[in-house]
Structure formats: C-alpha cells, structure tokens
Amino acid sequence: MAAMAANSNLTAARRARNNEFYTQWADIEREMNAYVEYDPDVFRGKVILCPCDDPEWSNFAKYFALHFTDFGLKKLISTSYAPNSNPAVKSLYQPTLFEFEDPKFDETKTRANGKRFVLEAEDISGDGRVNIDDLRWDYLEGDGDFRSPEVTMLRDEADIIVTNPPFSLFKEFVAWLETGNKRYSIIGGGSAITYKEIFPMVRDNLLWKGATANNTDMVFGVPKGTPIKAADKAKAERLGYPSDDQFDYTRMGNSCWFTNIDHGRRHEPLELMTMDDNIKFSKHKEIRGAGYQTYDNFDAIEVPFVDAIPSDYDGIMGVPISYLDKHNPEQFEILFGSHDMADAATFGIEPLGPQRVSDYYGAGGTGSLSRGHRKPFLYAPRPHVPFQRLFVKRKDAVK
Ligand SMILES: C[S@@+](CC[C@H](N)C(=O)[O-])C[C@H]1O[C@@H](n2cnc3c(N)ncnc32)[C@H](O)[C@@H]1O
C-alpha cells in the first residue's frame, strides 16, 4: 500500500515536472511584437490575464507590465498556482523577499493558496510611470487552479489571455479559453495540432499557429536539478542560456504558439512555382524530372515538401503537417489530416486491403498498418504511408 502511494506520488511529481517550463523573455517579445506589428492597437484598452504564472519569477506579467503604457493596457492580471498543489515545486518552494517582507505575508497561505497580481493605470510607487512596481497582490481564496471559479471569473473579466499553460493540461486549458470565448496566445507542444479537440479549430481557422518560433528551438528555464538531456542543455547554452543561480535551461524543438490573435505571417502567401516549373526546376530530386505521385487509394497528389506545393493544381494535395507554419487561409483551404481516419472516410480515402498491407510488410514496413485503415498509400519508392499528411486545396481552385 505504502509502495503504491509512493509510486503514485512519484508519477504525479514526474507529470508535474513536465509542466515546469519557464518561458524566456525573447520568445514572448518576438510573438507579441508580431501581433502589435499587424495591429498596433491589439492590446489597447484591453484587460490582459496571465494565468499559471507568477510575476515574481516569470516573464509574461513582467513583459506586459513593462509595456503597460505603450500598449495602452487597461489592466493586467496575473495569477499563480499554490506550491502545495504542485508536486514539482512543493519541496523547493521559498517565498520571495517581495512577499515575505510584505505585511500581508501569511505563513500558511504562501504555500496553500495561489496569488493574484494586478496592475492598473495607477502610479502607486510615485516614480512617475506605471510599471511592475505598481503591481498590487493578494492571496486567492483557493490554489489558483485555472479551472477554479475565482480564476474563471478573472478569465471572464479579461479580453486577452497570454501564457504558457501546464503542458499536461493543454487541451483542458484551450477548452477553458474557448468556453470563455476569449482571444488568446499560448505556448504548447506542436503535436497538439493533431489532437481531436484542437485540429477542427485549426482547420476552420478559429485557432492557428503563432507568428514566431515555428520549426525553431524554444529555450525554457526549468527548476534547478530537473533531469534534462545533456544535449538539450548544451543546445540551450549555445543559444545563449547557460544555467544561472535560479534555473537550468533546456531547449524544446517542437513547442510553438497557438493563438486566435491575427498576425501578418498568416496573410503572406507562400511563394510557389507551377507544377511544370516544379518538375523542371525543383531543388528536390523526388520532384525534379519525376513529377508528383497520386495516392494509390485516394484521388490526390502527394507533395512531400512544402516548397514543392504546385501553385496551379486544382485538386486535393497531401502536404507535410509543417505546412501549418506557413498556412495562409486566403491561399489554401485545409480539408482534413491523415491522423483522423473518420475524416479520411468522409473524404473518400479507400481502406487498405490485404494486398496493400502485405505489400507494406513485404517491403520491410515496421509500422502498425492493418486492413481497414484509411491512410493515404503510395507504392514508390516502396509501399508505404507517408508520415502525417494534411490535405489542402487551393482557395481559388476551379471546383
Ligand atoms: C509551463 S509552466 C509555465 C509557467 C509560466 N507561465 C512561464 O511561462 O514561465 C506552467 C505553470 O502552470 C502552473 N500550473 C500547473 N497546474 C496548474 C493548474 N491546474 N492551474 C494553474 N496553474 C497550474 C505551474 O505552476 C507551472 O509553473
């Protein structure tokens, strides 16, 4: 019994540790700049909420506090999560001097409660400007769980929500934002795109990838002593983040921003060549002189590289999922993804029969492919199902 409890504590601690990734200022700045560049008034007169955050050590609230006046914010609210509710930090937790020296400091609440920090257009410190020194704080009634009624009330008060939420609760966090019908910009793992709760929103242009950090490494701070791969730590160091007194740093290749705030990148059309020109000039040997394959069980062409999408093809095209980093909804329509076999059925991908499955395994295929799977199938260069395809069509295609 005791061993089982210890095991489940360890699992909880491990899961919670995977939530402790602290966002770097430069990443926040790059992404917010893209929104401001597209619409200089995007934050003007708005209430911004940064939940799952703590301005004593995190950069989100600090960033918006610094830009309170030039962005024209109405109010900034940030909430933090109680250390006692967070197995990843519970044993490491120390109140900061900022809190400890405040008359409001409470020995019990500092561990058991979340906190709320609020900045309004009021120069409380009297230094002639509104900035982080004018932040007021108090303890929340509960632990600051974003799902709690009190944080949900703050969500409802907010116009825009910006944060890096706990990775393990990403779907729930998006659902919470959507229920509140909010504008938001949040960080998540790139693979979240294919979640059944997320993909339909991306397909329908209700949610899209951010303007920055797509396909590049994002560096995150982690609590000191968190087990991280030496290679990731070394990469973070090369990117300018050696360990410091507060944090170790790691890089994550697949994290990105998810947002429903508009930005210019998604209105830039992809510069593409015609099909004939691709066949003549493509830098990819698979296309140059060879042309495009048609799937064996679906009437669409396989386009293995985003830069090889032909500009003049009217039919359906299967493109790599990384296309979403470049998606411009005025240029292409997203139909479905190969991760969803129910959608594949709707669009008419034929199920794999015994022949294709046996050809696949006969050619050394090691994936898990079975009869009945509705996956796009190709015979060249060997019988296989290409990795994660997104099916798109030109917006101005002749129907
Ligand atoms: C990925 S970290 C990001 C922290 C900070 N926003 C940043 O980007 O630097 C997610 C944070 O969510 C907090 N958290 C975990 N579970 C939570 C919950 N249920 N409600 C609110 N916050 C939570 C943790 O304290 C953790 O620090």
The ligand as a MOL file (V3000), in Angstrom:
LIG
                    3D

  0  0  0     0  0            999 V3000
M  V30 BEGIN CTAB
M  V30 COUNTS 27 29 0 0 0
M  V30 BEGIN ATOM
M  V30 1 C 4.6920 25.5390 -18.4140 0
M  V30 2 S 4.7290 26.3470 -16.8310 0 CHG=1
M  V30 3 C 4.8330 27.9820 -17.3400 0
M  V30 4 C 4.9790 28.9950 -16.2600 0
M  V30 5 C 4.9600 30.4250 -16.7490 0
M  V30 6 N 3.6540 30.7640 -17.2940 0
M  V30 7 C 6.0220 30.6330 -17.7950 0
M  V30 8 O 5.7210 30.5240 -18.9660 0
M  V30 9 O 7.1660 30.9060 -17.4470 0 CHG=-1
M  V30 10 C 3.0840 26.0870 -16.2990 0
M  V30 11 C 2.7900 26.5420 -14.8870 0
M  V30 12 O 1.4270 26.2140 -14.6090 0
M  V30 13 C 1.2770 26.0140 -13.2180 0
M  V30 14 N 0.1640 25.0500 -13.0680 0
M  V30 15 C 0.2020 23.7090 -13.0410 0
M  V30 16 N -1.0430 23.2090 -12.8990 0
M  V30 17 C -1.8810 24.2820 -12.8460 0
M  V30 18 C -3.2870 24.4240 -12.7100 0
M  V30 19 N -4.0680 23.3650 -12.6140 0
M  V30 20 N -3.8080 25.6740 -12.6750 0
M  V30 21 C -2.9960 26.7710 -12.7820 0
M  V30 22 N -1.6680 26.6800 -12.9230 0
M  V30 23 C -1.1120 25.4590 -12.9550 0
M  V30 24 C 2.6000 25.5040 -12.7060 0
M  V30 25 O 2.8890 26.2070 -11.5560 0
M  V30 26 C 3.5970 25.8320 -13.8300 0
M  V30 27 O 4.5890 26.6930 -13.3760 0
M  V30 END ATOM
M  V30 BEGIN BOND
M  V30 1 1 1 2
M  V30 2 1 2 3
M  V30 3 1 2 10
M  V30 4 1 3 4
M  V30 5 1 4 5
M  V30 6 1 5 6
M  V30 7 1 5 7
M  V30 8 2 7 8
M  V30 9 1 7 9
M  V30 10 1 10 11
M  V30 11 1 11 12
M  V30 12 1 11 26
M  V30 13 1 12 13
M  V30 14 1 13 14
M  V30 15 1 13 24
M  V30 16 1 14 15
M  V30 17 1 14 23
M  V30 18 2 15 16
M  V30 19 1 16 17
M  V30 20 1 17 18
M  V30 21 2 17 23
M  V30 22 1 18 19
M  V30 23 2 18 20
M  V30 24 1 20 21
M  V30 25 2 21 22
M  V30 26 1 22 23
M  V30 27 1 24 25
M  V30 28 1 24 26
M  V30 29 1 26 27
M  V30 END BOND
M  V30 END CTAB
M  END
